[in-house]
């Protein structure tokens, strides 16, 4: 990732209040830690850790955890959360496409709806596998293209500039075929499962829209880009509210589909 693109991504994810979004999806981190079989003594790296939704449960399980993210402000929130819980983790600012660690340094390398937002998927996947020891575990949760969050990004796409050449859409990480290609040759025993997170935070689509409009970096950026066009703002308002209402249906909960990936790093040689 070149320095200009890195700065843009750091700014994107640093705006708003990602902690308010992380609260909505907090159960995913603990689910990933359980699926990865993380326990006492494991050396664990959480890539694109955000505010620590997966890193903190890993530390609670007794692991030696390093949590990285491109945005130092998110790590500051995670560090405060960990300290309040009496946990000690190593929090480091780092680019998922150029991790500052030696080859084969970790027993488990994980990312919970984080690394999927690195712009160059192959570069990020190569780093995940590089720093994982042979026989170690790579554990990921990514939103699927067809699921609710994937649909949210598709809804916002007409309102944002096209990505630079070579940048891939984040929800592709939630496609089984795409992940298998990304990890091909570097891992054994890949198990991918589609699951869903039940979200009961929003009474209607407008409440969902307003929460993301106020707190979520990509949504904030979409609205800022069309701020001078009230008609476009109204269109996006309506489209996001409609998406939320459709997900709620006649009930009070949404199901946000994600892809869980558990793989074993291939043995050396």
C-alpha positions as CSV (number, residue, x, y, z in Angstrom):
1,X,0.0,0.0,0.0
2,X,1.6,3.3,-1.0
3,X,1.8,6.1,1.5
4,X,-1.0,8.2,0.0
5,X,-3.5,5.2,0.0
6,X,-2.4,4.3,3.5
7,X,-3.1,7.8,4.7
8,X,-6.5,7.8,3.1
9,X,-7.4,4.5,4.8
10,X,-6.2,5.7,8.1
11,X,-8.3,8.8,7.8
12,X,-11.3,6.8,6.6
13,X,-11.3,4.5,9.6
14,X,-10.3,7.2,12.1
15,X,-13.3,9.3,11.5
16,X,-16.6,8.9,13.3
17,X,-16.7,6.5,16.3
18,X,-15.8,3.0,15.4
19,X,-16.2,1.9,19.0
20,X,-19.9,2.5,18.6
21,X,-20.0,0.1,15.6
22,X,-17.7,-2.4,17.4
23,X,-20.3,-2.7,20.2
24,X,-22.9,-3.9,17.7
25,X,-20.7,-6.7,16.4
26,X,-18.8,-7.5,19.6
27,X,-19.9,-11.1,19.8
28,X,-18.0,-12.0,16.7
29,X,-14.6,-11.6,18.3
30,X,-15.3,-14.1,21.0
31,X,-16.8,-16.5,18.5
32,X,-13.6,-16.3,16.4
33,X,-11.4,-16.9,19.4
34,X,-13.4,-20.0,20.2
35,X,-13.4,-21.3,16.7
36,X,-9.6,-20.9,16.5
37,X,-9.1,-22.9,19.7
38,X,-7.1,-20.2,21.3
39,X,-5.9,-21.1,24.8
40,X,-3.2,-20.4,27.4
41,X,0.3,-19.8,26.1
42,X,-0.6,-19.4,22.5
43,X,1.2,-16.6,20.7
44,X,-1.6,-14.7,18.9
45,X,-1.6,-11.9,16.3
46,X,-4.8,-10.0,15.7
47,X,-4.5,-8.1,12.4
48,X,-6.7,-5.0,11.9
49,X,-7.8,-5.5,15.5
50,X,-9.8,-2.2,15.7
51,X,-10.8,-1.7,19.3
52,X,-10.0,-5.3,20.4
53,X,-13.2,-7.3,19.9
54,X,-11.1,-10.5,19.2
55,X,-7.8,-9.5,20.8
56,X,-9.3,-9.0,24.3
57,X,-11.1,-12.4,24.4
58,X,-7.9,-14.0,23.2
59,X,-6.1,-12.5,26.1
60,X,-8.8,-13.5,28.5
61,X,-8.3,-17.1,27.2
62,X,-4.7,-16.9,28.4
63,X,-3.0,-16.2,25.1
64,X,0.0,-13.9,24.6
65,X,-1.6,-11.3,22.2
66,X,-0.3,-8.7,19.9
67,X,-3.1,-6.5,18.4
68,X,-2.3,-4.4,15.4
69,X,-4.3,-1.8,13.4
70,X,-3.6,1.0,10.9
71,X,-5.4,3.5,13.1
72,X,-3.6,4.3,16.4
73,X,-6.8,5.9,17.9
74,X,-8.7,2.6,17.6
75,X,-5.8,0.9,19.4
76,X,-6.0,3.5,22.2
77,X,-9.7,2.5,22.8
78,X,-8.8,-1.1,22.8
79,X,-5.9,-0.6,25.2
80,X,-8.2,1.3,27.6
81,X,-10.7,-1.5,27.4
82,X,-8.1,-4.1,28.2
83,X,-6.6,-2.2,31.1
84,X,-10.1,-1.8,32.6
85,X,-10.4,-5.6,32.4
86,X,-7.0,-6.1,34.0
87,X,-5.5,-7.6,30.8
88,X,-2.1,-7.0,29.3
89,X,-1.8,-7.0,25.5
90,X,0.8,-5.6,23.1
91,X,-0.9,-2.9,20.9
92,X,1.0,-1.8,17.8
93,X,0.1,0.4,14.8
94,X,0.8,-1.6,11.7
95,X,-0.2,-1.9,8.1
96,X,-1.9,-5.3,7.4
97,X,-0.1,-5.4,4.0
98,X,3.4,-5.0,5.6
99,X,3.4,-6.5,9.1
100,X,6.5,-5.7,11.2
101,X,7.0,-9.3,12.4
102,X,9.4,-12.1,11.5
103,X,8.3,-15.1,9.5
104,X,6.5,-17.9,11.4
105,X,6.3,-15.8,14.6
106,X,2.8,-16.6,15.7
107,X,0.8,-19.7,16.6
108,X,-2.5,-18.1,15.6
109,X,-3.0,-15.2,13.1
110,X,-6.6,-13.9,13.2
111,X,-8.7,-11.0,11.9
112,X,-12.3,-10.3,12.7
113,X,-14.0,-8.2,10.0
114,X,-10.7,-6.3,9.8
115,X,-8.1,-7.5,7.2
116,X,-10.9,-7.7,4.6
117,X,-10.7,-3.9,4.4
118,X,-7.0,-3.9,3.4
119,X,-7.1,-2.7,-0.2
120,X,-4.8,-5.3,-1.8
121,X,-6.1,-8.7,-0.9
122,X,-3.3,-10.8,-2.1
123,X,-0.7,-8.7,-0.2
124,X,-2.7,-8.9,3.0
125,X,-3.2,-12.7,2.6
126,X,0.5,-13.2,2.0
127,X,1.3,-11.4,5.2
128,X,-1.2,-13.4,7.3
129,X,0.4,-16.6,6.2
130,X,4.0,-15.4,6.3
131,X,3.9,-14.5,10.0
132,X,2.0,-17.7,11.0
133,X,4.2,-20.7,12.0
134,X,3.9,-24.0,10.0
135,X,1.0,-25.9,11.5
136,X,-0.4,-22.8,13.1
137,X,-3.9,-21.5,12.6
138,X,-5.2,-18.7,10.5
139,X,-8.7,-17.6,11.6
140,X,-10.9,-15.0,9.9
141,X,-14.4,-13.6,10.0
142,X,-15.4,-11.6,7.0
143,X,-18.7,-10.1,5.8
144,X,-20.1,-11.9,2.8
145,X,-21.0,-10.0,-0.4
146,X,-24.6,-11.3,-0.3
147,X,-25.2,-10.6,3.4
148,X,-26.5,-7.5,5.0
149,X,-23.2,-5.6,5.3
150,X,-22.2,-6.6,1.8
151,X,-25.5,-5.2,0.6
152,X,-24.8,-2.0,2.6
153,X,-21.6,-1.5,0.7
154,X,-23.3,-2.2,-2.6
155,X,-26.0,0.3,-1.7
156,X,-23.3,3.0,-1.0
157,X,-21.2,2.2,-4.1
158,X,-23.0,4.5,-6.5
159,X,-22.4,7.4,-4.1
160,X,-18.6,7.1,-3.7
161,X,-15.7,7.5,-6.2
162,X,-14.4,4.3,-7.8
163,X,-11.5,2.7,-6.0
164,X,-7.9,3.2,-7.4
165,X,-6.6,0.5,-9.8
166,X,-5.7,-2.7,-8.1
167,X,-8.0,-2.2,-5.1
168,X,-10.5,-5.0,-4.5
169,X,-13.9,-4.7,-2.8
170,X,-13.8,-5.7,0.9
171,X,-16.7,-8.1,0.8
172,X,-14.9,-10.4,-1.6
173,X,-13.1,-11.7,1.4
174,X,-16.5,-13.2,2.4
175,X,-16.6,-15.3,-0.8
176,X,-15.5,-18.9,-0.4
177,X,-13.8,-19.0,-3.8
178,X,-11.9,-15.8,-3.3
179,X,-10.5,-16.8,0.1
180,X,-9.4,-20.2,-1.2
181,X,-7.5,-18.5,-4.0
182,X,-6.0,-16.0,-1.6
183,X,-4.7,-18.7,0.7
184,X,-3.9,-21.3,-2.0
185,X,-0.6,-23.1,-1.5
186,X,0.0,-21.6,1.9
187,X,-2.5,-23.5,4.0
188,X,-3.9,-26.9,4.6
189,X,-7.3,-28.0,5.8
190,X,-9.3,-24.9,5.0
191,X,-12.8,-24.9,6.6
192,X,-15.2,-22.2,5.5
193,X,-18.6,-21.7,6.9
194,X,-21.4,-19.2,6.4
195,X,-22.9,-18.0,9.6
196,X,-24.9,-15.1,10.8
197,X,-24.8,-12.6,13.6
198,X,-28.2,-11.7,15.1
199,X,-28.4,-7.9,15.6
200,X,-31.2,-6.5,17.8
201,X,-30.0,-2.9,18.2
202,X,-32.2,-1.1,15.6
203,X,-36.0,-0.7,15.8
204,X,-36.2,0.3,12.2
205,X,-34.2,1.0,9.1
206,X,-33.9,4.7,9.8
207,X,-32.3,3.9,13.2
208,X,-29.7,1.6,11.5
209,X,-28.9,4.2,8.9
210,X,-28.5,7.0,11.4
211,X,-26.2,5.0,13.6
212,X,-23.9,4.1,10.7
213,X,-24.2,7.6,9.2
214,X,-23.0,9.1,12.6
215,X,-20.3,6.5,13.5
216,X,-19.0,4.4,10.6
217,X,-16.1,5.7,8.6
218,X,-17.1,4.4,5.1
219,X,-20.7,5.7,5.6
220,X,-19.5,9.1,6.8
221,X,-17.2,9.3,3.8
222,X,-20.0,8.5,1.4
223,X,-22.2,11.2,2.8
224,X,-19.4,13.8,2.9
225,X,-18.8,13.2,-0.8
226,X,-22.3,14.1,-1.7
227,X,-22.9,16.8,0.9
228,X,-23.4,19.5,-1.7
229,X,-26.2,17.5,-3.5
230,X,-29.3,17.3,-1.2
231,X,-31.1,15.1,-3.7
232,X,-28.3,12.5,-3.6
233,X,-28.2,12.7,0.2
234,X,-32.0,12.0,0.2
235,X,-31.6,9.1,-2.2
236,X,-28.9,7.5,0.0
237,X,-30.9,8.2,3.1
238,X,-33.9,6.4,1.6
239,X,-31.8,3.5,0.2
240,X,-30.1,2.7,3.5
241,X,-33.3,2.9,5.5
242,X,-35.0,0.7,3.0
243,X,-32.2,-1.9,3.3
244,X,-32.5,-1.9,7.1
245,X,-36.3,-2.2,7.0
246,X,-36.0,-5.1,4.6
247,X,-33.6,-6.9,6.9
248,X,-35.9,-6.4,9.8
249,X,-38.9,-7.6,8.0
250,X,-41.8,-7.9,10.4
251,X,-39.5,-8.7,13.3
252,X,-37.1,-6.8,15.6
253,X,-33.8,-8.5,14.6
254,X,-31.5,-8.5,11.6
255,X,-29.3,-11.4,10.5
256,X,-25.8,-10.2,9.3
257,X,-24.2,-13.0,7.3
258,X,-20.4,-13.6,7.6
259,X,-17.9,-16.2,6.4
260,X,-15.8,-17.9,9.1
261,X,-12.4,-19.3,7.8
262,X,-10.3,-21.6,9.8
263,X,-7.1,-22.8,8.1
264,X,-3.8,-24.5,9.1
265,X,-0.6,-23.0,7.8
266,X,1.1,-25.5,5.5
267,X,4.2,-27.3,6.9
268,X,7.5,-25.9,5.7
269,X,9.1,-27.6,2.8
